Amino acid sequence: MTNLRIEHRFGSADSSRIQCANYNMIMYEKILHKELSYKICGLCFTAHNELGPFCSEKTYADFLEQLFKNSGILYEREKAIPVSFEGEMPRRNIPDFIIENKVVLDIKAKRLVLKEDYFQMKRYLIASNKNLGLIVNFRQKYLVPKRVLA
């Protein structure tokens, strides 16, 4: 039996696998706040596993706050972001958490995350001058944190 190598006009299958691995490595290196967001997501998974998918947003926020304290992660809870344009009412933009002054975390407990939730996160990011936001919907059976970039 002979080994068959797949050749196509873009190169061999081996070379495309290497190119794909290199691309994935480059993209992984460009992820914003990867270690911090990894920790945050891990704590969100812990909260979801402990509480299940049917609690209120405040319950998840209280539980996450305790997990952040126990993990030594610096955070600000429900801190009002300063007004971002003239005429905006104060205390208009209040995200659930700003973590280590780098990541904005918005907790949801509803059936679906809507476009409006992404727009809200973009407003938070622009107004707070942050680059990374996480939207976490705890109502889902499987937790899937959404990364939003400014």
N, CA, C and O of each residue as an XYZ file, in Angstrom:
600
protein
N       0.843     -1.173      0.000
C       0.000      0.000      0.000
C       0.890      1.238      0.000
O       1.809      1.332      0.814
N       0.647      2.151     -0.860
C       1.458      3.364     -0.938
C       0.733      4.515     -0.255
O      -0.496      4.580     -0.231
N       1.530      5.416      0.295
C       0.943      6.626      0.890
C       0.594      7.598     -0.213
O       1.413      7.879     -1.087
N      -0.610      8.105     -0.173
C      -1.044      9.084     -1.159
C      -0.965     10.467     -0.536
O      -1.426     10.675      0.587
N      -0.399     11.387     -1.242
C      -0.376     12.779     -0.803
C      -1.380     13.550     -1.644
O      -1.418     13.423     -2.867
N      -2.152     14.314     -0.997
C      -3.140     15.103     -1.723
C      -2.468     16.393     -2.172
O      -1.985     17.173     -1.352
N      -2.445     16.602     -3.454
C      -1.892     17.824     -4.028
C      -3.031     18.590     -4.691
O      -3.885     18.002     -5.355
N      -3.033     19.865     -4.509
C      -3.998     20.694     -5.218
C      -3.303     21.982     -5.606
O      -2.131     22.177     -5.284
N      -4.000     22.850     -6.283
C      -3.330     24.020     -6.831
C      -2.831     24.988     -5.765
O      -2.048     25.885     -6.077
N      -3.263     24.831     -4.517
C      -2.794     25.709     -3.452
C      -1.645     25.096     -2.656
O      -1.181     25.699     -1.688
N      -1.186     23.936     -3.036
C      -0.107     23.268     -2.320
C      -0.603     21.961     -1.737
O      -1.751     21.572     -1.950
N       0.257     21.291     -1.010
C      -0.106     19.997     -0.442
C      -1.009     20.189      0.771
O      -1.110     21.287      1.319
N      -1.662     19.108      1.181
C      -2.528     19.149      2.356
C      -1.700     19.474      3.594
O      -2.173     20.157      4.502
N      -0.445     18.974      3.630
C       0.412     19.247      4.786
C       0.727     20.733      4.895
O       0.690     21.293      5.991
N       1.037     21.375      3.775
C       1.397     22.790      3.824
C       0.189     23.647      4.204
O       0.342     24.645      4.908
N      -1.008     23.272      3.749
C      -2.186     24.060      4.120
C      -2.496     23.880      5.604
O      -2.983     24.810      6.247
N      -2.222     22.704      6.154
C      -2.415     22.468      7.582
C      -1.444     23.333      8.390
O      -1.814     23.879      9.430
N      -0.215     23.455      7.916
C       0.782     24.285      8.597
C       0.393     25.750      8.516
O       0.512     26.478      9.501
N      -0.077     26.196      7.337
C      -0.502     27.582      7.180
C      -1.672     27.882      8.116
O      -1.725     28.948      8.729
N      -2.590     26.955      8.222
C      -3.751     27.129      9.099
C      -3.300     27.199     10.561
O      -3.806     28.025     11.322
N      -2.369     26.355     10.954
C      -1.856     26.368     12.327
C      -1.148     27.687     12.614
O      -1.304     28.252     13.696
N      -0.363     28.184     11.642
C       0.313     29.469     11.823
C      -0.697     30.602     11.959
O      -0.534     31.481     12.806
N      -1.731     30.585     11.137
C      -2.770     31.610     11.202
C      -3.458     31.577     12.565
O      -3.678     32.621     13.180
N      -3.798     30.372     13.036
C      -4.450     30.248     14.343
C      -3.551     30.768     15.459
O      -4.031     31.400     16.399
N      -2.259     30.507     15.360
C      -1.315     30.964     16.378
C      -1.218     32.488     16.374
O      -1.189     33.118     17.431
N      -1.169     33.075     15.177
C      -1.100     34.530     15.070
C      -2.374     35.150     15.638
O      -2.308     36.133     16.376
N      -3.525     34.588     15.301
C      -4.790     35.122     15.798
C      -4.885     34.972     17.313
O      -5.406     35.861     17.985
N      -4.390     33.861     17.863
C      -4.422     33.650     19.306
C      -3.570     34.701     20.015
O      -3.930     35.179     21.091
N      -2.438     35.056     19.405
C      -1.570     36.059     20.013
C      -2.203     37.446     19.996
O      -1.851     38.293     20.817
N      -3.135     37.693     19.070
C      -3.768     39.000     18.947
C      -5.023     39.150     19.808
O      -5.625     40.223     19.830
N      -5.422     38.108     20.506
C      -6.630     38.179     21.335
C      -6.410     39.178     22.464
O      -5.405     39.120     23.173
N      -7.356     40.089     22.619
C      -7.259     41.104     23.659
C      -7.501     40.500     25.040
O      -8.474     39.777     25.254
N      -6.615     40.803     25.958
C      -6.760     40.404     27.364
C      -7.140     38.929     27.498
O      -8.071     38.579     28.225
N      -6.409     38.074     26.789
C      -6.805     36.661     26.717
C      -6.794     35.968     28.073
O      -7.708     35.197     28.362
N      -5.795     36.214     28.913
C      -5.755     35.528     30.203
C      -6.850     36.027     31.140
O      -7.484     35.233     31.835
N      -7.072     37.333     31.159
C      -8.112     37.888     32.004
C      -9.495     37.418     31.536
O     -10.327     37.017     32.350
N      -9.733     37.471     30.228
C     -11.047     37.037     29.730
C     -11.239     35.536     29.943
O     -12.364     35.084     30.156
N     -10.157     34.761     29.889
C     -10.237     33.327     30.170
C     -10.672     33.097     31.624
O     -11.516     32.244     31.898
N     -10.091     33.862     32.546
C     -10.463     33.741     33.964
C     -11.922     34.138     34.182
O     -12.664     33.461     34.894
N     -12.321     35.253     33.553
C     -13.700     35.729     33.703
C     -14.678     34.678     33.198
O     -15.665     34.366     33.866
N     -14.402     34.135     32.019
C     -15.292     33.116     31.446
C     -15.336     31.874     32.333
O     -16.397     31.274     32.506
N     -14.203     31.489     32.892
C     -14.170     30.343     33.800
C     -15.051     30.560     35.017
O     -15.759     29.652     35.452
N     -15.003     31.780     35.568
C     -15.847     32.090     36.722
C     -17.328     32.136     36.326
O     -18.198     31.765     37.115
N     -17.605     32.589     35.111
C     -18.993     32.575     34.620
C     -19.493     31.141     34.476
O     -20.638     30.842     34.816
N     -18.628     30.249     33.970
C     -19.009     28.837     33.870
C     -19.274     28.251     35.256
O     -20.213     27.475     35.437
N     -18.451     28.621     36.225
C     -18.655     28.157     37.603
C     -20.011     28.624     38.131
O     -20.760     27.846     38.721
N     -20.314     29.897     37.913
C     -21.596     30.440     38.366
C     -22.761     29.722     37.691
O     -23.752     29.396     38.343
N     -22.644     29.479     36.396
C     -23.716     28.802     35.651
C     -23.896     27.374     36.147
O     -25.023     26.903     36.295
N     -22.793     26.687     36.402
C     -22.879     25.313     36.902
C     -23.497     25.260     38.300
O     -24.257     24.342     38.610
N     -23.175     26.234     39.134
C     -23.690     26.254     40.506
C     -25.161     26.658     40.569
O     -25.952     26.045     41.286
N     -25.522     27.700     39.806
C     -26.861     28.278     39.936
C     -27.865     27.755     38.911
O     -29.073     27.822     39.140
N     -27.382     27.241     37.794
C     -28.291     26.793     36.739
C     -28.741     27.955     35.870
O     -28.297     29.088     36.058
N     -29.629     27.670     34.909
C     -29.998     28.705     33.937
C     -31.249     29.527     34.268
O     -31.727     30.256     33.400
N     -31.798     29.441     35.480
C     -33.092     30.084     35.714
C     -33.108     31.105     36.845
O     -34.147     31.309     37.473
N     -31.982     31.748     37.116
C     -31.937     32.791     38.143
C     -32.052     34.171     37.494
O     -32.073     34.287     36.269
N     -32.124     35.197     38.310
C     -32.187     36.571     37.799
C     -30.770     37.095     37.556
O     -29.789     36.536     38.047
N     -30.690     38.178     36.790
C     -29.384     38.798     36.518
C     -28.690     39.200     37.813
O     -27.483     39.009     37.962
N     -29.454     39.756     38.750
C     -28.875     40.197     40.030
C     -28.286     39.019     40.809
O     -27.243     39.161     41.448
N     -28.940     37.868     40.761
C     -28.433     36.686     41.461
C     -27.091     36.260     40.877
O     -26.147     35.976     41.614
N     -27.012     36.215     39.545
C     -25.734     35.865     38.896
C     -24.665     36.900     39.221
O     -23.513     36.548     39.474
N     -25.045     38.180     39.213
C     -24.083     39.241     39.506
C     -23.567     39.126     40.936
O     -22.371     39.290     41.177
N     -24.457     38.847     41.887
C     -24.037     38.684     43.284
C     -23.061     37.513     43.425
O     -22.043     37.614     44.110
N     -23.394     36.402     42.763
C     -22.537     35.213     42.841
C     -21.179     35.486     42.185
O     -20.136     35.120     42.727
N     -21.202     36.135     41.007
C     -19.942     36.463     40.330
C     -19.105     37.430     41.161
O     -17.881     37.302     41.210
N     -19.740     38.380     41.804
C     -19.004     39.323     42.648
C     -18.236     38.575     43.731
O     -17.077     38.883     44.005
N     -18.886     37.594     44.342
C     -18.213     36.791     45.365
C     -17.049     36.003     44.760
O     -15.982     35.903     45.367
N     -17.255     35.441     43.562
C     -16.178     34.697     42.891
C     -15.005     35.614     42.547
O     -13.848     35.218     42.690
N     -15.295     36.842     42.094
C     -14.217     37.799     41.784
C     -13.427     38.127     43.047
O     -12.198     38.187     43.011
N     -14.126     38.338     44.163
C     -13.441     38.624     45.430
C     -12.547     37.462     45.826
O     -11.391     37.660     46.200
N     -13.085     36.241     45.745
C     -12.314     35.059     46.143
C     -11.109     34.827     45.232
O     -10.095     34.284     45.670
N     -11.218     35.238     43.967
C     -10.123     35.030     43.006
C      -9.130     36.179     42.991
O      -8.106     36.095     42.315
N      -9.408     37.241     43.716
C      -8.506     38.382     43.741
C      -8.553     39.225     42.473
O      -7.596     39.934     42.161
N      -9.652     39.149     41.751
C      -9.802     39.940     40.532
C     -10.430     41.285     40.908
O     -11.476     41.331     41.556
N      -9.783     42.371     40.497
C     -10.288     43.706     40.782
C     -11.459     44.018     39.860
O     -11.414     43.714     38.668
N     -12.497     44.620     40.405
C     -13.686     44.904     39.608
C     -14.406     46.114     40.189
O     -14.189     46.500     41.338
N     -15.262     46.697     39.370
C     -16.194     47.720     39.811
C     -17.571     47.264     39.352
O     -17.774     46.942     38.181
N     -18.506     47.241     40.280
C     -19.851     46.755     39.940
C     -20.799     47.932     39.744
O     -20.865     48.848     40.563
N     -21.528     47.879     38.640
C     -22.548     48.869     38.298
C     -22.053     50.300     38.456
O     -22.727     51.151     39.037
N     -20.861     50.543     37.928
C     -20.282     51.881     37.948
C     -20.808     52.658     36.746
O     -20.733     52.190     35.610
N     -21.340     53.842     37.010
C     -21.853     54.676     35.921
C     -20.686     55.192     35.083
O     -19.703     55.712     35.609
N     -20.818     55.036     33.777
C     -19.807     55.543     32.847
C     -20.116     57.011     32.594
O     -21.282     57.371     32.429
N     -19.085     57.876     32.561
C     -19.338     59.306     32.325
C     -20.075     59.539     31.001
O     -19.998     58.727     30.079
N     -20.782     60.653     30.932
C     -21.523     60.975     29.714
C     -20.559     61.040     28.533
O     -19.428     61.506     28.666
N     -21.024     60.567     27.372
C     -20.135     60.490     26.209
C     -20.420     61.574     25.178
O     -19.657     61.738     24.226
N     -21.509     62.316     25.358
C     -21.788     63.437     24.450
C     -22.622     64.471     25.188
O     -23.282     64.169     26.182
N     -22.579     65.697     24.679
C     -23.298     66.786     25.308
C     -24.804     66.528     25.231
O     -25.329     66.208     24.164
N     -25.479     66.665     26.337
C     -26.917     66.451     26.377
C     -27.317     65.072     26.877
O     -28.492     64.835     27.157
N     -26.350     64.152     26.996
C     -26.688     62.817     27.511
C     -26.954     62.906     29.009
O     -26.246     63.603     29.737
N     -27.971     62.201     29.453
C     -28.312     62.196     30.868
C     -27.246     61.422     31.649
O     -26.764     60.390     31.180
N     -26.873     61.915     32.841
C     -25.902     61.177     33.663
C     -26.474     59.837     34.127
O     -27.691     59.666     34.207
N     -25.605     58.912     34.425
C     -25.960     57.549     34.871
C     -26.816     56.812     33.840
O     -27.664     55.995     34.198
N     -26.589     57.106     32.572
C     -27.331     56.470     31.488
C     -26.721     55.118     31.125
O     -27.441     54.174     30.803
N     -25.398     55.029     31.177
C     -24.681     53.797     30.822
C     -24.091     53.196     32.093
O     -23.142     53.731     32.667
N     -24.673     52.069     32.525
C     -24.207     51.404     33.745
C     -24.030     49.915     33.444
O     -24.994     49.154     33.520
N     -22.808     49.490     33.105
C     -22.582     48.055     32.875
C     -22.557     47.303     34.202
O     -22.382     47.897     35.266
N     -22.735     45.997     34.120
C     -22.750     45.182     35.335
C     -21.397     45.198     36.042
O     -21.332     45.403     37.254
N     -20.315     44.982     35.287
C     -18.967     44.976     35.870
C     -17.973     45.614     34.903
O     -18.087     45.470     33.686
N     -17.000     46.318     35.469
C     -15.789     46.689     34.741
C     -14.669     45.991     35.495
O     -14.435     46.262     36.673
N     -13.985     45.096     34.810
C     -13.029     44.218     35.476
C     -11.603     44.643     35.159
O     -11.200     44.742     34.000
N     -10.845     44.895     36.244
C      -9.448     45.327     36.183
C      -9.243     46.484     35.223
O      -8.187     46.606     34.601
N     -10.246     47.326     35.107
C     -10.219     48.514     34.256
C      -9.859     48.187     32.806
O      -9.292     49.017     32.095
N     -10.198     46.956     32.372
C      -9.871     46.512     31.015
C     -11.066     45.937     30.274
O     -11.236     46.188     29.081
N     -11.900     45.162     30.975
C     -12.974     44.402     30.334
C     -14.318     44.819     30.920
O     -14.476     44.917     32.137
N     -15.284     45.064     30.032
C     -16.648     45.369     30.451
C     -17.451     44.073     30.358
O     -17.482     43.428     29.310
N     -18.098     43.697     31.461
C     -18.899     42.475     31.508
C     -20.368     42.847     31.664
O     -20.741     43.565     32.591
N     -21.193     42.354     30.753
C     -22.629     42.588     30.816
C     -23.324     41.239     30.961
O     -23.176     40.359     30.113
N     -24.077     41.088     32.035
C     -24.760     39.834     32.351
C     -26.190     39.903     31.835
O     -26.884     40.904     32.014
N     -26.615     38.831     31.197
C     -27.990     38.718     30.710
C     -28.594     37.439     31.272
O     -27.893     36.460     31.529
N     -29.903     37.470     31.456
C     -30.643     36.273     31.852
C     -31.955     36.297     31.077
O     -33.033     36.493     31.638
N     -31.826     36.093     29.779
C     -33.003     36.113     28.913
C     -32.849     35.087     27.809
O     -31.767     34.540     27.596
N     -33.945     34.831     27.107
C     -33.955     33.751     26.125
C     -32.913     33.959     25.028
O     -32.186     33.027     24.685
N     -32.833     35.151     24.484
C     -31.901     35.428     23.384
C     -31.162     36.734     23.619
O     -31.709     37.679     24.188
N     -29.918     36.776     23.177
C     -29.169     38.027     23.147
C     -29.502     38.686     21.809
O     -29.334     38.088     20.746
N     -29.972     39.916     21.884
C     -30.437     40.626     20.698
C     -29.395     41.611     20.180
O     -28.388     41.880     20.835
N     -29.657     42.139     18.999
C     -28.786     43.153     18.408
C     -28.637     44.348     19.343
O     -27.560     44.933     19.454
N     -29.721     44.697     20.006
C     -29.707     45.838     20.926
C     -28.703     45.635     22.062
O     -28.105     46.595     22.548
N     -28.522     44.381     22.481
C     -27.553     44.083     23.537
C     -26.126     44.337     23.052
O     -25.286     44.828     23.806
N     -25.859     43.997     21.783
C     -24.548     44.287     21.205
C     -24.348     45.790     21.065
O     -23.263     46.302     21.344
N     -25.394     46.504     20.632
C     -25.297     47.970     20.517
C     -25.052     48.593     21.881
O     -24.263     49.529     22.009
N     -25.724     48.078     22.896
C     -25.528     48.573     24.252
C     -24.078     48.372     24.682
O     -23.465     49.277     25.250
N     -23.531     47.193     24.414
C     -22.135     46.925     24.777
C     -21.197     47.862     24.024
O     -20.231     48.359     24.602
N     -21.467     48.109     22.742
C     -20.630     49.045     21.972
C     -20.677     50.439     22.616
O     -19.652     51.116     22.697
N     -21.851     50.864     23.067
C     -21.954     52.160     23.753
C     -21.099     52.166     25.010
O     -20.381     53.129     25.278
N     -21.179     51.072     25.790
C     -20.368     50.969     27.005
C     -18.886     51.082     26.675
O     -18.152     51.815     27.338
N     -18.445     50.357     25.655
C     -17.029     50.330     25.296
C     -16.548     51.705     24.832
O     -15.482     52.168     25.238
N     -17.332     52.343     23.990
C     -16.930     53.656     23.470
C     -16.920     54.689     24.595
O     -15.969     55.459     24.723
N     -17.976     54.706     25.407
C     -18.078     55.690     26.481
C     -17.014     55.485     27.558
O     -16.540     56.455     28.149
N     -16.636     54.229     27.818
C     -15.651     53.947     28.867
C     -14.226     53.869     28.331
O     -13.278     53.713     29.101
N     -14.072     53.976     27.022
C     -12.755     53.919     26.377
C     -12.054     52.576     26.638
O     -10.852     52.526     26.898
N     -12.835     51.497     26.562
C     -12.303     50.139     26.701
C     -12.375     49.449     25.349
O     -13.119     49.878     24.467
N     -11.594     48.368     25.182
C     -11.544     47.675     23.900
C     -12.301     46.351     23.871
O     -12.670     45.873     22.798
N     -12.538     45.753     25.041
C     -13.141     44.426     25.074
C     -14.345     44.384     26.005
O     -14.287     44.838     27.148
N     -15.437     43.828     25.488
C     -16.623     43.605     26.290
C     -17.045     42.149     26.182
O     -16.843     41.513     25.148
N     -17.626     41.624     27.244
C     -18.154     40.263     27.250
C     -19.642     40.326     27.591
O     -20.041     40.922     28.591
N     -20.452     39.696     26.736
C     -21.873     39.538     27.025
C     -22.078     38.068     27.372
O     -21.759     37.182     26.580
N     -22.611     37.822     28.556
C     -22.818     36.452     29.004
C     -24.296     36.275     29.331
O     -24.822     36.935     30.228
N     -24.965     35.383     28.603
C     -26.379     35.092     28.819
C     -26.508     33.787     29.600
O     -26.248     32.707     29.069
N     -26.907     33.896     30.849
C     -26.982     32.732     31.723
C     -28.252     31.904     31.534
O     -28.355     30.812     32.094
N     -29.213     32.392     30.765
C     -30.467     31.664     30.587
C     -30.307     30.456     29.673
O     -31.136     29.547     29.707
N     -29.261     30.430     28.860
C     -29.044     29.336     27.917
C     -28.643     28.056     28.649
O     -28.083     28.100     29.744
N     -28.939     26.930     28.029
C     -28.545     25.638     28.608
C     -27.025     25.531     28.667
O     -26.464     25.067     29.659
N     -26.358     25.972     27.581
C     -24.899     25.978     27.518
C     -24.432     27.424     27.433
O     -24.883     28.187     26.578
N     -23.537     27.784     28.317
C     -23.041     29.156     28.384
C     -22.108     29.430     27.215
O     -21.180     28.660     26.966
N     -22.351     30.529     26.493
C     -21.508     30.907     25.356
C     -21.207     32.406     25.490
O     -21.964     33.231     24.978
N     -20.110     32.769     26.175
C     -19.765     34.188     26.298
C     -19.478     34.779     24.913
O     -18.816     34.157     24.082
N     -19.989     35.990     24.686
C     -19.783     36.688     23.412
C     -18.787     37.805     23.624
O     -18.963     38.645     24.506
N     -17.731     37.817     22.809
C     -16.719     38.866     22.857
C     -17.128     39.983     21.911
O     -17.473     39.731     20.757
N     -17.089     41.217     22.402
C     -17.411     42.377     21.581
C     -16.200     43.316     21.641
O     -15.715     43.658     22.720
N     -15.730     43.717     20.474
C     -14.572     44.595     20.395
C     -15.015     46.004     20.016
O     -15.944     46.187     19.230
N     -14.332     46.997     20.592
C     -14.660     48.401     20.278
C     -14.145     48.767     18.913
O     -14.321     49.903     18.471
